[in-house]
Structures are given as structure tokens and as C-alpha cells.
Amino acid sequence: MKAGLARQRAPGAGVKPMDGVGQVARRNVMIDPAGLEILEKIGGGNLSLGVREAARRLQESGDTAKFTKKRHEARKNNVKG
């Protein structure tokens, strides 16, 4: 294999997503321990399923606004007090 090239799996290879989603993309993300615990709980122990389900719930609730420092600070203040 040439350096810098990822090995491609054969179409249909690997474990199928439990929620029946057809095409998935592999990403490397950093999640804090509390977030990891919540996402795994949502996914019944499956982190990827938890992430997809949390994203669906956010979209269904209409909460898809991008991250802003102002919104983050307001959330931190609500948690503290």
C-alpha cells in the first residue's frame, strides 16, 4: 500500500449500522467524558449510533443552530446557577 493512502473496504464489507442508514463516513472526533457517556447511552452502548440518533433528535427539534461563544456561555451560566 502506498504511504498516505487509506485502504478501501469492499462495498458491503463490515458491520451494518443498526439504524439501517445506508452510507456512512468515518470521522475522528474528540468528545469529553460526559458527552461520550451520554452518546453511548443514547446509542445503547454504540457510540456511532448514539451520535446519529442525537443528530436526528436535534434536527427534529429544530435545534441546528451553529456553535456560538455567546450561546455556549449562556449554557454554562444556566448549568452553574
WOVENVEN-V940209 format. One record per residue. N is the residue number from 0. RES is the residue in one letter. PSI is psi in whole degrees, -180 to 180 (NA if undefined). Layout:
n:res:psi
N:RES:PSI
N:RES:PSI
//
This chain:
n:res:psi
0:M:138
1:K:147
2:A:137
3:G:-5
4:L:131
5:A:143
6:R:131
7:Q:135
8:R:156
9:A:146
10:P:131
11:G:-3
12:A:156
13:G:178
14:V:135
15:K:138
16:P:137
17:M:-26
18:D:6
19:G:6
20:V:140
21:G:-60
22:Q:131
23:V:157
24:A:137
25:R:130
26:R:152
27:N:118
28:V:159
29:M:125
30:I:134
31:D:159
32:P:-40
33:A:-43
34:G:-41
35:L:-45
36:E:-44
37:I:-47
38:L:-38
39:E:-36
40:K:-45
41:I:-39
42:G:10
43:G:38
44:G:-7
45:N:109
46:L:-47
47:S:-43
48:L:-40
49:G:-40
50:V:-47
51:R:-41
52:E:-41
53:A:-40
54:A:-41
55:R:-45
56:R:-41
57:L:-43
58:Q:-43
59:E:-35
60:S:-9
61:G:8
62:D:74
63:T:21
64:A:142
65:K:161
66:F:134
67:T:148
68:K:-38
69:K:-46
70:R:-41
71:H:-45
72:E:-41
73:A:-40
74:R:-44
75:K:-41
76:N:-37
77:N:-35
78:V:-40
79:K:-37
80:G:NA
//
